[in-house]
């Protein structure tokens, strides 16, 4: 891993029980990094930026020092990749950076920006990642730093927990916490950050989640793991990270974060986000279970992409089990993207942060439900996107049915974008829904009829 050495002219190292000719040491320039004077001024001025309060929400966003302060742009490749995002934040992984072993906790506050840059450079240039691997970093002085790009409020897909990166945020304590715990200032910053971040995504800091791995040496692809919502890196990988002195604090930190701030809403969206089922056969019951940290008068609403209300429920209490069957007025709604919102009021306190989540109704790839796993599925989707086919009924494509000459006329007329015809070429298509397309094909000389 990376080792931050501070201001040095020469480095001496000793090799034990290894062939020195097979070892490679890479040096990273951190101070200045070849920037122009205006860039340097902007980078250091950026360290004075503060996070904005989230009006009406409790708890508020703590101060987070932006990426520009530690020179993130200089760390990235010349053509950086766009950030990737997960659907919903499910858990947090805690790390320590473990740079330079036992001396890694002796850094000064002035050196932290350069230190973070060195970590990013190692991740990008040595490990070949597209950006720094952590979403946030915390130093021993209690400062919080933005890590990977994409937005501190978003579920940015980083590189810190292998098969669980898609669902998680990675927070790294700067230093080595194998034997020495993070400072109280660092712990307080960690609590402030997670009290805000988890409330923003309505995640219970004291809870657990059963979650599917996307691949890794401990949990193989498709294997499920039961993990704490605030987990140590070692819970998902064969590693000692975040060090025993830090890992042993997590139970107490979870409890404190859970009790920080005012009223909160946990849950309110279906898991998984793709609800199994079809409009023709109905959907599995859609569980929109809720839990509140205070007695709350709540309202839940499901809407479509146009904002039309499809389902609503309300009540008062500290928990609720709400189930929607995927229908409106007794009829199944179409497969697609839908939205759930939950609002609440609490006597004598600020209202909890509202829930606003989206989910996919139907567990098949749009637009058709009966072409799943066919070798032709991509081509079927392509001609649907191009407006060439509209399927045979609703979300059905009917891939095994025969195609009539009339249907083929419509396919070709749409594919060739043929103009409407002013002539009636044939006497046996007057009642056909494809008559207009047939006449357009006749005008273009594509069809000469059958006799």
C-alpha positions in Angstrom: 0.0 0.0 0.0 1.0 3.7 -0.2 3.3 5.2 2.4 3.3 9.0 3.0 6.7 10.3 4.0 6.3 14.0 4.3 9.0 16.4 3.1 12.1 14.3 2.3 15.1 14.5 -0.1 16.2 10.8 0.2 14.5 7.6 1.1 16.3 4.6 2.6 14.6 1.2 2.8 15.6 -2.3 3.9 14.5 -5.5 2.3 14.1 -8.7 4.4 13.5 -12.2 3.1 12.8 -11.0 -0.5 14.6 -10.6 -3.8 15.3 -6.8 -4.1 15.5 -7.1 -7.9 11.8 -8.0 -8.0 10.6 -5.0 -5.9 9.4 -1.7 -7.4 9.1 1.5 -5.5 7.1 4.4 -7.0 7.5 8.0 -5.9 4.6 10.4 -6.1 5.1 14.2 -6.1 2.4 15.6 -3.9 3.4 19.2 -3.0 2.4 21.4 -5.9 2.2 18.6 -8.4 3.4 20.8 -11.2 0.4 23.2 -10.9 0.4 26.8 -11.9 0.3 29.4 -9.2 -3.5 30.2 -9.8 -4.2 26.4 -9.6 -2.3 26.2 -6.3 -4.2 29.2 -4.8 -7.5 27.7 -5.9 -6.6 24.3 -4.4 -5.7 25.7 -1.0 -8.6 28.1 -1.0 -10.9 25.2 -1.7 -10.0 23.7 1.7 -11.8 26.6 3.4 -15.1 25.6 1.8 -18.0 24.5 4.1 -20.9 22.2 3.5 -24.3 23.9 3.4 -27.0 23.3 5.9 -30.0 21.2 4.7 -32.8 23.5 5.8 -35.5 21.8 7.8 -33.7 18.5 8.0 -32.1 16.9 11.0 -29.2 16.2 11.2 -27.5 18.7 8.8 -24.6 18.1 6.5 -21.3 18.5 8.3 -18.4 20.5 6.8 -16.8 18.5 4.0 -13.6 19.7 2.3 -14.0 19.3 -1.5 -11.9 17.3 -3.9 -10.4 20.5 -5.4 -8.6 21.1 -2.1 -6.4 18.0 -2.4 -5.9 18.3 -6.2 -8.1 15.6 -7.5 -8.0 16.8 -11.1 -4.3 16.4 -11.2 -4.6 12.8 -9.9 -7.1 11.6 -12.6 -6.2 10.4 -16.1 -6.2 12.9 -18.9 -9.6 11.6 -20.0 -11.3 10.7 -16.7 -14.3 8.3 -16.8 -17.8 9.4 -15.8 -18.9 8.5 -12.2 -21.1 5.4 -11.8 -24.0 5.2 -9.4 -25.9 2.6 -7.4 -29.6 2.4 -7.0 -29.8 2.9 -3.3 -27.4 3.2 -0.4 -27.6 0.0 1.7 -24.6 0.1 3.9 -21.3 1.8 4.8 -17.8 0.2 5.0 -15.2 1.6 7.4 -11.5 1.5 6.4 -8.2 2.8 7.6 -5.6 3.9 5.0 -2.7 2.1 6.8 0.0 4.1 5.1 3.6 3.7 6.2 2.7 1.3 9.1 3.3 2.3 12.7 4.4 5.8 11.7 1.3 6.6 9.8 -0.5 8.5 12.6 2.3 11.1 12.9 1.2 13.3 10.1 0.5 17.0 10.5 -2.7 18.8 9.6 -0.9 20.8 6.9 0.2 17.6 5.2 -3.2 15.9 4.9 -4.1 17.3 1.5 -0.8 16.0 0.0 -1.4 12.7 1.8 -4.8 12.2 0.2 -3.4 13.0 -3.2 -0.7 10.3 -2.7 -3.4 7.8 -1.9 -5.4 8.8 -5.0 -2.2 8.6 -7.2 -1.5 5.1 -5.9 -5.1 4.0 -6.6 -5.1 5.5 -10.1 -1.6 4.9 -11.3 -0.6 1.7 -9.5 -3.9 -0.1 -9.0 -5.3 1.2 -12.3 -8.6 2.5 -10.7 -10.3 5.4 -12.3 -10.3 7.6 -9.2 -9.6 7.4 -5.5 -11.2 4.3 -4.0 -12.9 5.9 -1.0 -16.0 8.1 -1.0 -14.9 10.0 2.1 -11.8 10.3 4.2 -11.4 11.6 7.8 -8.2 12.8 9.4 -7.2 12.6 13.0 -8.0 16.3 13.4 -11.6 15.7 12.7 -11.7 17.0 9.1 -13.9 15.3 6.5 -12.8 15.1 2.9 -14.7 14.3 -0.3 -13.2 11.3 -2.0 -14.4 9.8 -5.3 -16.2 12.2 -7.7 -19.9 12.1 -8.4 -21.5 14.0 -5.6 -21.4 13.7 -1.8 -25.2 13.2 -1.7 -25.3 10.5 -4.3 -24.6 6.7 -4.1 -21.3 6.9 -6.0 -19.9 3.5 -7.0 -16.4 3.5 -5.6 -13.6 0.9 -5.2 -13.3 -0.2 -1.6 -15.4 -3.3 -0.9 -15.3 -5.4 -4.2 -18.7 -7.1 -4.7 -20.5 -4.6 -2.5 -19.3 -1.3 -4.0 -22.5 -0.8 -5.9 -24.6 -0.6 -2.8 -22.2 1.1 -0.4 -20.2 4.1 0.7 -16.6 3.7 1.8 -15.2 5.9 4.6 -11.5 5.8 5.5 -9.9 7.0 8.7 -6.5 8.3 7.6 -3.8 6.4 9.5 -3.2 3.0 11.0 -5.7 1.8 13.6 -4.4 -1.7 14.2 -3.5 -0.9 17.8 -4.4 2.8 18.3 -8.1 3.9 18.0 -9.1 6.9 15.9 -8.9 10.2 17.8 -12.1 11.5 19.5 -12.1 14.3 16.9 -12.1 11.7 14.1 -14.8 9.7 15.8 -17.0 12.7 16.2 -16.5 13.6 12.5 -17.4 10.1 11.6 -20.6 10.2 13.6 -21.6 13.6 12.2 -21.0 12.4 8.6 -22.9 9.2 8.9 -25.8 10.7 10.9 -26.3 13.0 7.9 -25.5 10.6 5.1 -27.6 7.6 6.4 -30.6 9.9 7.2 -30.3 11.3 3.7 -30.8 7.8 2.3 -33.1 6.6 5.2 -30.8 3.8 6.3 -30.9 2.5 9.9 -27.4 2.8 11.3 -28.1 0.1 13.9 -29.6 -2.3 11.4 -28.5 -5.2 9.2 -29.1 -6.0 5.5 -29.1 -9.3 3.5 -27.3 -8.3 0.3 -26.1 -10.0 -2.9 -22.4 -9.9 -3.8 -21.4 -8.9 -7.3 -18.2 -11.0 -6.9 -15.2 -11.3 -4.7 -12.9 -13.8 -2.9 -15.0 -14.1 0.3 -18.5 -13.7 -1.2 -18.7 -15.0 -4.7 -21.0 -13.5 -7.4 -24.6 -14.2 -6.5 -23.9 -15.2 -2.9 -25.8 -13.3 -0.2 -24.2 -11.8 2.9 -25.9 -10.6 6.1 -24.0 -7.4 7.0 -24.3 -4.6 9.5 -25.4 -1.4 7.9 -22.2 0.0 9.3 -19.6 -2.7 8.6 -15.8 -2.9 8.7 -13.9 -3.7 5.6 -12.9 -7.0 7.1 -16.6 -8.1 7.1 -16.5 -8.3 3.3 -12.9 -9.2 2.5 -9.9 -11.1 4.0 -8.2 -8.1 5.6 -7.5 -6.7 9.0 -8.9 -3.3 7.8 -10.0 -1.0 9.5 -7.7 -2.3 12.3 -8.9 -3.9 15.4 -8.7 -0.7 17.5 -11.1 0.9 15.1 -13.3 -2.2 14.4 -13.9 -2.7 18.1 -15.5 0.8 18.3 -18.2 0.2 15.6 -20.9 -1.2 17.9 -20.8 2.0 20.1 -20.6 4.2 17.0 -23.7 2.6 15.5 -25.7 3.2 18.7 -24.6 6.8 18.9 -25.3 7.6 15.3 -28.8 6.0 15.6 -29.6 8.4 18.5 -28.2 11.5 16.7 -30.6 14.0 15.3 -34.4 14.2 15.4 -37.1 12.0 14.0 -36.2 9.8 11.1 -37.9 7.5 8.5 -36.4 4.1 7.6 -37.6 2.2 4.6 -40.6 2.9 2.4 -39.4 1.4 -1.0 -39.6 -2.2 -2.3 -36.6 -4.5 -2.0 -35.5 -5.6 -4.5 -36.1 -2.5 -6.6 -37.2 -4.7 -9.5 -40.6 -6.0 -8.4 -41.3 -9.5 -10.0 -44.4 -9.9 -12.1 -46.1 -9.0 -15.3 -49.2 -6.9 -16.1 -50.9 -9.9 -17.7 -50.4 -12.2 -14.7 -50.1 -9.6 -11.9 -47.2 -8.7 -9.6 -45.9 -10.1 -6.4 -47.1 -8.1 -3.4 -45.1 -4.9 -3.1 -43.8 -4.4 0.4 -43.4 -0.8 1.4 -42.6 -1.4 5.1 -41.9 1.7 7.2 -40.3 2.3 10.6 -40.0 5.6 12.5 -37.7 6.7 15.3 -40.6 8.7 16.9 -44.4 8.3 16.8 -45.2 9.8 13.4 -48.3 10.8 11.5 -47.3 9.6 8.0 -48.5 9.6 4.4 -47.3 7.3 1.6 -48.0 7.8 -2.1 -47.1 5.8 -5.2 -47.1 7.8 -8.5 -46.2 7.1 -12.1 -43.6 9.1 -14.1 -46.3 11.7 -15.0 -47.0 12.3 -11.3 -50.4 10.5 -11.4 -51.3 9.0 -8.0 -51.8 5.2 -8.2 -51.9 4.2 -4.5 -51.8 6.0 -1.2 -51.9 5.1 2.5 -51.6 6.9 5.8 -51.5 6.3 9.6 -49.9 7.2 12.9 -47.3 5.1 14.9 -43.7 4.1 15.0 -44.0 1.3 12.3 -46.3 0.3 9.5 -46.6 -2.5 6.9 -48.0 -1.2 3.7 -48.6 -3.5 0.7 -49.5 -2.5 -2.8 -50.6 -5.1 -5.4 -49.5 -3.1 -8.4 -53.0 -2.2 -9.5 -55.1 1.0 -10.0 -58.9 0.7 -10.0 -58.5 -3.1 -9.9 -56.3 -3.3 -13.0 -52.6 -4.0 -13.1 -50.6 -1.0 -14.1 -48.0 -1.3 -16.9 -44.4 -2.3 -16.3 -42.1 0.7 -15.8 -40.5 3.1 -13.4 -42.6 4.3 -10.5 -42.0 6.6 -7.5 -42.8 6.3 -3.8 -42.9 9.2 -1.4 -43.3 9.2 2.4 -43.8 12.3 4.5 -44.5 12.6 8.3 -45.1 15.0 11.1 -44.0 14.6 14.7 -45.4 16.5 17.7 -42.9 18.8 19.3 -40.1 18.2 16.8 -39.0 19.1 13.3 -40.5 16.8 10.7 -38.4 13.9 9.5 -36.6 14.1 6.2 -39.2 12.9 3.5 -38.6 9.8 1.5 -38.5 10.1 -2.3 -37.5 6.9 -4.1 -38.0 5.2 -7.5 -38.4 1.6 -8.4 -39.0 -0.7 -11.4 -42.3 -2.6 -11.5 -41.8 -5.8 -13.5 -38.7 -8.0 -13.4 -38.0 -8.0 -17.1 -36.0 -5.8 -19.4 -38.3 -3.3 -21.2 -40.1 -3.2 -23.5 -41.3 -6.9 -23.7 -41.7 -9.5 -21.1 -41.8 -12.6 -23.3 -38.4 -12.2 -25.0 -36.2 -12.7 -22.0 -33.0 -14.6 -22.6 -33.7 -15.0 -26.3 -30.6 -14.6 -28.5 -32.7 -12.0 -30.4 -33.6 -9.9 -27.4 -31.2 -7.0 -28.1 -32.4 -6.8 -31.7 -36.0 -6.9 -30.7 -35.4 -4.1 -28.2 -33.5 -2.1 -30.9 -36.4 -2.2 -33.4 -38.8 -1.4 -30.6 -36.7 1.7 -29.7 -36.7 2.7 -33.3 -40.5 2.5 -33.5 -40.4 -0.3 -36.1 -42.3 -2.8 -33.9 -44.9 -2.1 -31.2 -45.2 -5.7 -30.0 -48.3 -7.8 -30.3 -50.2 -6.7 -27.1 -49.1 -4.6 -24.2 -45.7 -5.8 -23.1 -45.8 -8.9 -25.2 -43.8 -9.4 -28.4 -45.0 -12.9 -29.3 -41.7 -14.0 -30.8 -43.0 -17.4 -31.9 -46.0 -16.2 -33.9 -46.0 -16.1 -37.7 -45.7 -12.7 -39.4 -48.4 -11.8 -42.0 -47.8 -9.9 -45.1 -49.7 -7.0 -43.6 -47.5 -6.9 -40.4 -44.4 -7.1 -42.6 -45.7 -4.1 -44.5 -46.0 -2.0 -41.3 -42.5 -3.1 -40.2 -41.0 -2.1 -43.5 -42.9 1.2 -43.8 -41.7 2.3 -40.3 -38.2 1.1 -40.9 -37.9 3.0 -44.2 -39.9 6.0 -42.9 -42.1 6.0 -46.0 -44.5 8.8 -46.6 -48.3 8.2 -46.6 -49.8 7.2 -49.9 -52.7 9.0 -51.7 -53.7 5.9 -53.6 -55.6 2.7 -52.8 -53.6 0.0 -54.6 -55.4 -3.2 -53.5 -59.0 -4.2 -53.0 -58.4 -6.9 -50.4 -56.9 -4.7 -47.6 -59.7 -2.2 -47.1 -60.4 -3.5 -43.5 -56.8 -4.1 -42.6 -55.0 -2.0 -39.9 -52.0 -2.2 -42.2 -53.6 -0.7 -45.3 -51.8 2.6 -45.1 -48.4 0.8 -44.8 -49.3 -1.5 -47.7 -50.1 1.5 -50.0 -46.8 3.3 -49.0 -44.8 0.2 -49.9 -46.7 0.0 -53.3 -45.8 3.6 -54.0 -42.1 2.9 -53.2 -42.1 -0.2 -55.5 -41.3 -2.5 -52.6 -44.4 -4.6 -53.1 -46.2 -5.4 -56.3 -49.1 -7.3 -54.7 -49.7 -11.1 -54.9 -51.7 -11.2 -58.1 
